[in-house]
Amino acid sequence: MSSAQGPRAVPPQALYKYFPPERINVLEEMEIRFTPPSDFNDTFDSHYLVPRSQGPKGKIARTQLRNRLGIFCLTEKPDNHLMWVHYARNHSGFVLGFDARAPFFNRDNRCMDKVKYQKGPKVFSEADIDVCFYKGDEWDYEHEWRCVRRFEISESRVVGIEPNLITHIILGSQMEAWQIARIVLYAAAYEMKGTQFLLSTPSRTSWTFTNLPKTMSLCSQCDGNGYLMKDPI
């Protein structure tokens, strides 16, 4: 799908989302949320400049668009220290990798594109969904992609997903054992055999984190409250 600003970028095979530990319910319920811009930590998210010729009418259209937008944020980087700190509660959460080329991201009038970072807000002559693909350049460390669509005011922004949409589960280096056990339990319940587990691990020689592949299974003697973690053979 093309936009008023040009053709959409082709996403990589996988894109990632950081979650705090309490959002394990994403795996329990297999649901994600398309968030309105007003709920983000960036005050200027999806804000754009309205030409003076449009006057109050253009500003009303901008507000109405922002109220109807739903955005699912993703990133190219599954090992970003700042992202772990800001969005996964200081490495105590987890990251999910998604098949970014799956039909899900273009179904039901959704569109996917890469965020463009710039010094100041862009001018749009009309209320266009593309406004949400521009952010201030101080956010460029996020390497963000977005899946976006318009919602009716009364429409739920919670959307169901299929388990095979999830390609990776990356466990935070500070995640508690009982929370890891819950994740392994849900992965087993949904038979997510094609999903790769990894453990985010701090380097001993640099200020970086590496995602190490792991083989995860439920502990047969722990009544669903434990797990086994091994290096792949």
C-alpha positions in Angstrom: 0.0 0.0 0.0 1.3 3.5 -0.9 0.6 6.6 1.1 0.3 10.3 0.3 3.9 10.6 1.2 5.2 7.8 -1.0 5.4 4.0 -1.0 5.5 2.1 2.4 8.8 0.7 3.5 9.2 -3.1 3.4 9.6 -4.3 7.0 12.3 -6.8 8.0 11.1 -10.4 8.6 10.8 -9.8 12.4 9.9 -6.8 14.4 9.9 -6.6 18.2 8.0 -5.1 21.1 9.2 -4.6 24.7 6.7 -5.3 27.6 6.9 -4.8 31.3 6.4 -8.1 33.3 2.7 -7.5 34.1 1.9 -7.6 30.4 2.4 -11.4 30.3 -1.4 -11.3 29.8 -0.6 -10.7 26.1 0.5 -14.3 25.9 -2.2 -15.5 28.2 -5.0 -13.9 26.2 -3.4 -13.6 22.8 -4.5 -10.0 22.5 -2.6 -6.8 21.7 -3.8 -3.2 22.0 -3.6 -0.4 19.3 -2.9 2.6 21.5 -4.2 6.1 20.9 -1.5 8.7 20.6 -2.7 10.5 23.7 -1.6 7.6 25.8 2.1 7.7 24.7 4.9 9.3 26.6 5.7 11.6 23.7 3.5 14.7 24.1 3.9 15.4 20.4 3.0 12.0 19.0 1.0 12.2 15.8 1.0 16.0 16.1 1.4 18.0 12.9 1.2 21.6 11.7 -2.0 22.8 10.1 -1.8 25.4 7.3 -3.1 28.8 8.4 -5.5 28.7 5.5 -7.4 25.9 7.2 -8.0 27.8 10.4 -10.0 26.2 13.2 -11.5 23.6 10.8 -8.1 22.1 10.2 -7.2 22.0 13.9 -10.5 20.2 14.7 -9.8 17.7 12.0 -6.3 17.1 13.6 -7.9 16.4 17.0 -10.5 14.1 15.6 -7.8 12.1 13.7 -5.7 11.7 16.8 -8.7 10.5 18.8 -9.4 7.8 16.3 -5.8 6.6 15.6 -4.7 3.3 17.1 -1.0 2.5 16.9 0.9 -0.7 17.6 4.5 0.2 18.1 7.4 -2.1 17.2 11.2 -1.9 16.8 14.0 -3.4 14.7 16.2 -3.7 17.8 15.6 -6.6 20.2 18.7 -5.9 22.3 18.5 -2.2 23.0 19.6 -1.4 26.6 17.5 1.9 26.7 14.4 0.1 25.4 14.8 -2.6 28.1 15.0 0.1 30.7 12.2 2.4 29.5 9.7 -0.2 28.3 10.5 -3.5 30.0 10.9 -2.2 33.5 14.7 -2.2 33.7 15.2 -5.7 32.2 12.5 -7.3 34.4 10.1 -7.7 31.5 10.3 -9.4 28.1 10.3 -8.8 24.4 8.1 -10.5 21.8 9.2 -10.8 18.2 6.5 -10.8 15.5 6.4 -12.0 11.9 6.3 -8.5 10.4 5.4 -9.7 6.9 2.3 -11.6 8.1 -1.1 -10.6 6.6 -2.2 -9.5 10.1 -0.3 -6.2 9.7 -2.2 -5.2 6.5 -5.6 -6.7 7.4 -8.7 -4.7 8.4 -7.4 -1.4 6.9 -4.1 -1.6 8.9 -0.9 -0.2 7.5 2.7 -0.7 8.5 5.5 1.8 7.9 8.9 2.8 9.4 9.0 6.0 11.5 10.9 8.9 10.1 12.7 11.1 12.6 13.2 14.9 12.1 13.9 18.2 13.9 10.3 19.6 14.0 6.7 18.7 13.1 5.7 18.2 9.5 3.0 20.3 7.8 0.0 18.3 6.5 -2.7 19.9 4.3 -5.3 17.5 5.6 -5.8 15.0 8.4 -3.8 12.0 7.1 -3.0 8.7 8.9 0.6 9.3 7.8 1.1 11.9 10.5 1.8 9.2 13.0 4.9 8.0 11.1 6.9 11.2 12.0 8.6 11.8 15.4 11.2 14.0 16.8 14.8 13.0 16.2 15.5 12.5 19.9 13.5 9.3 19.6 15.6 7.8 16.8 17.3 5.3 19.2 14.0 3.4 19.1 14.3 2.4 15.4 10.5 2.3 15.4 8.0 0.8 13.0 4.3 1.2 13.5 1.1 -0.6 12.5 -1.7 1.8 12.4 -5.4 2.1 11.7 -8.4 4.3 12.4 -10.9 3.2 15.0 -14.4 4.3 15.7 -14.7 6.1 19.0 -16.7 3.3 20.6 -14.7 0.5 19.0 -12.4 -1.7 21.1 -8.7 -1.2 20.4 -7.9 -4.7 21.7 -7.2 -7.1 18.8 -6.8 -10.9 18.9 -3.7 -12.5 17.4 -2.8 -16.0 16.4 0.1 -17.7 18.3 2.1 -18.3 15.1 2.4 -14.5 14.7 4.9 -14.6 17.6 8.3 -15.6 16.3 10.5 -14.9 19.4 10.2 -14.6 23.1 13.1 -12.8 24.8 13.3 -13.0 28.5 14.7 -10.1 30.4 17.9 -10.6 32.4 16.2 -9.5 35.6 12.9 -11.3 35.0 11.6 -13.3 38.0 11.5 -17.0 37.8 7.8 -17.4 38.5 7.0 -15.0 35.6 9.3 -16.9 33.2 7.4 -20.1 34.3 4.1 -18.4 33.3 5.4 -17.5 29.9 6.7 -21.1 29.3 3.3 -22.4 30.4 1.4 -20.2 27.9 3.8 -21.1 25.1 3.2 -24.8 25.8 -0.6 -24.3 26.1 -0.7 -22.6 22.7 1.7 -25.1 21.2 4.1 -22.4 20.1 6.7 -24.9 18.8 8.0 -22.5 16.1 8.7 -19.7 18.5 12.3 -19.2 19.6 13.2 -18.5 23.2 16.1 -16.3 24.0 17.6 -14.9 27.2 18.9 -11.3 27.3 22.3 -11.4 28.8 24.7 -8.5 29.7 28.2 -8.6 28.2 31.2 -8.9 30.5 33.4 -6.9 28.2 31.1 -4.0 26.9 28.0 -2.1 27.8 25.8 -4.2 25.6 23.3 -7.0 25.8 23.2 -10.2 23.8 20.1 -12.5 23.2 21.2 -16.1 23.7 19.0 -18.9 22.3 17.6 -21.2 25.0 15.5 -24.3 25.0 12.6 -23.9 27.5 10.3 -26.5 28.9 8.0 -26.9 31.9 9.3 -28.7 35.0 7.3 -31.9 35.2 7.7 -31.9 39.0 6.7 -28.3 39.8 2.9 -28.4 39.1 3.2 -25.8 36.4 5.2 -23.4 38.6 8.7 -24.1 37.3 10.7 -24.4 34.1 13.8 -25.9 32.7 16.2 -23.7 30.7 19.0 -25.3 28.5 21.4 -24.2 25.8 20.4 -25.6 22.4 22.1 -28.8 21.4 
